[in-house]
Amino acid sequence: TIWKRYGQVFVAEREGARYFWIGADLVDLSIDPLPRGLSVEGTLTEDALLQAFVYGPDGEIAFRLAEGRHYAGPLLLDWDGTTDRGIPVPGGDYTLEIDLQPVYSSKGYFSKTIIEEFVLDQIDIHTRG
């Protein structure tokens, strides 16, 4: 008998039983530039605790793409080149960091971090006055 529950696979045989922890992964990942930001697409293999941040040239968080639990399946995250408050960021070198962990028993034992550096083009910001 094979049974999956709470991030584990249980295998029961005549001689006894075993269990295996299941981690989470982000597969079929593509990170594509947008005219003024980026798009992240992929597939989560299992439910996961996900954090995805864009860090600015100063190393500070410029934008929070995702925080919290995400269910297994397609994942789509877009960033429009603004801060969490909607203010356009200046051009320069930026870093996307995605961290994920499984949500059940194997939490804390398995994790995956994806880091992608990219350059955001400078735009002219015109003000009234």
C-alpha positions as CSV (number, residue, x, y, z in Angstrom):
1,T,0.0,0.0,0.0
2,I,1.2,3.5,-0.8
3,W,-0.3,6.5,0.9
4,K,0.6,10.2,0.7
5,R,-0.2,12.6,3.5
6,Y,1.3,15.6,5.2
7,G,4.3,15.8,3.0
8,Q,5.2,12.2,3.4
9,V,4.8,9.0,1.3
10,F,4.1,5.9,3.4
11,V,4.8,2.5,1.9
12,A,3.3,-0.5,3.8
13,E,4.6,-3.9,2.8
14,R,4.2,-7.3,4.3
15,E,7.6,-7.0,6.1
16,G,6.9,-3.6,7.5
17,A,6.4,0.1,6.6
18,R,8.6,3.0,5.6
19,Y,8.0,6.6,5.0
20,F,9.7,9.2,2.8
21,W,9.6,13.0,3.2
22,I,8.6,15.1,0.2
23,G,10.3,18.4,-0.6
24,A,9.0,21.2,-2.8
25,D,10.5,22.3,-6.0
26,L,9.9,25.0,-8.6
27,V,10.3,23.5,-12.1
28,D,9.9,24.7,-15.6
29,L,11.1,28.1,-14.4
30,S,11.3,31.0,-16.7
31,I,12.2,34.5,-15.7
32,D,11.5,37.0,-18.5
33,P,12.0,40.7,-18.8
34,L,9.0,43.0,-19.1
35,P,9.2,46.5,-20.6
36,R,9.8,47.8,-17.0
37,G,10.1,44.8,-14.7
38,L,10.0,41.0,-15.0
39,S,7.7,38.0,-15.1
40,V,8.3,34.7,-13.3
41,E,6.6,31.5,-14.3
42,G,7.0,28.0,-13.1
43,T,5.3,25.0,-11.5
44,L,5.4,24.2,-7.8
45,T,5.6,20.4,-7.4
46,E,4.1,20.5,-3.9
47,D,2.4,23.1,-1.6
48,A,5.2,25.4,-0.4
49,L,6.0,28.4,1.8
50,L,7.3,30.9,-0.8
51,Q,9.1,34.2,-0.5
52,A,10.0,36.1,-3.7
53,F,11.7,39.5,-3.3
54,V,13.3,41.9,-5.7
55,Y,16.4,43.6,-4.2
56,G,17.6,47.0,-5.4
57,P,21.1,48.2,-6.1
58,D,21.4,49.1,-2.5
59,G,20.7,45.6,-1.3
60,E,17.3,46.6,0.2
61,I,14.0,45.0,-0.7
62,A,12.5,47.0,-3.6
63,F,9.4,44.8,-4.0
64,R,7.8,41.7,-2.4
65,L,6.5,39.5,-5.2
66,A,5.2,36.7,-2.9
67,E,5.1,35.8,0.8
68,G,3.3,32.8,2.3
69,R,1.8,29.6,1.3
70,H,1.3,28.7,-2.4
71,Y,-0.4,25.6,-3.6
72,A,1.1,23.0,-5.9
73,G,0.6,23.9,-9.6
74,P,1.3,26.9,-11.9
75,L,3.0,29.9,-10.4
76,L,2.9,33.3,-12.1
77,L,4.5,36.4,-10.5
78,D,4.9,39.8,-12.2
79,W,6.8,42.9,-11.2
80,D,6.1,46.2,-12.9
81,G,9.3,48.1,-11.8
82,T,7.7,49.9,-8.8
83,T,8.2,49.6,-5.1
84,D,5.6,48.1,-2.7
85,R,4.1,51.6,-2.6
86,G,3.8,52.0,-6.4
87,I,6.8,54.3,-6.8
88,P,8.9,53.6,-10.0
89,V,12.4,52.5,-9.1
90,P,15.5,53.8,-10.8
91,G,17.4,51.8,-13.4
92,G,20.3,49.7,-12.2
93,D,21.4,46.2,-11.1
94,Y,18.6,44.2,-9.3
95,T,18.4,40.7,-7.8
96,L,15.4,38.4,-7.7
97,E,15.5,35.9,-4.8
98,I,13.0,33.1,-4.5
99,D,13.0,30.9,-1.4
100,L,10.7,27.9,-1.0
101,Q,10.2,25.2,1.7
102,P,7.6,22.4,1.9
103,V,4.8,23.1,4.3
104,Y,4.5,19.8,6.2
105,S,6.8,17.4,8.1
106,S,9.9,18.1,5.9
107,K,9.7,21.8,6.6
108,G,13.1,22.9,7.9
109,Y,14.9,20.0,6.3
110,F,14.5,20.9,2.7
111,S,14.6,24.3,1.0
112,K,15.5,25.8,-2.4
113,T,16.8,29.2,-3.2
114,I,16.9,30.7,-6.7
115,I,18.9,33.9,-7.3
116,E,18.8,35.8,-10.6
117,E,20.5,39.1,-11.2
118,F,19.2,41.4,-13.9
119,V,19.5,45.0,-15.1
120,L,16.5,47.3,-15.1
121,D,16.7,50.0,-17.7
122,Q,16.6,53.6,-16.6
123,I,13.4,55.5,-17.5
124,D,12.8,59.2,-17.6
125,I,10.4,60.2,-14.9
126,H,8.8,63.5,-15.6
127,T,7.2,65.6,-12.9
128,R,4.8,68.5,-13.2
129,G,6.2,71.9,-12.5
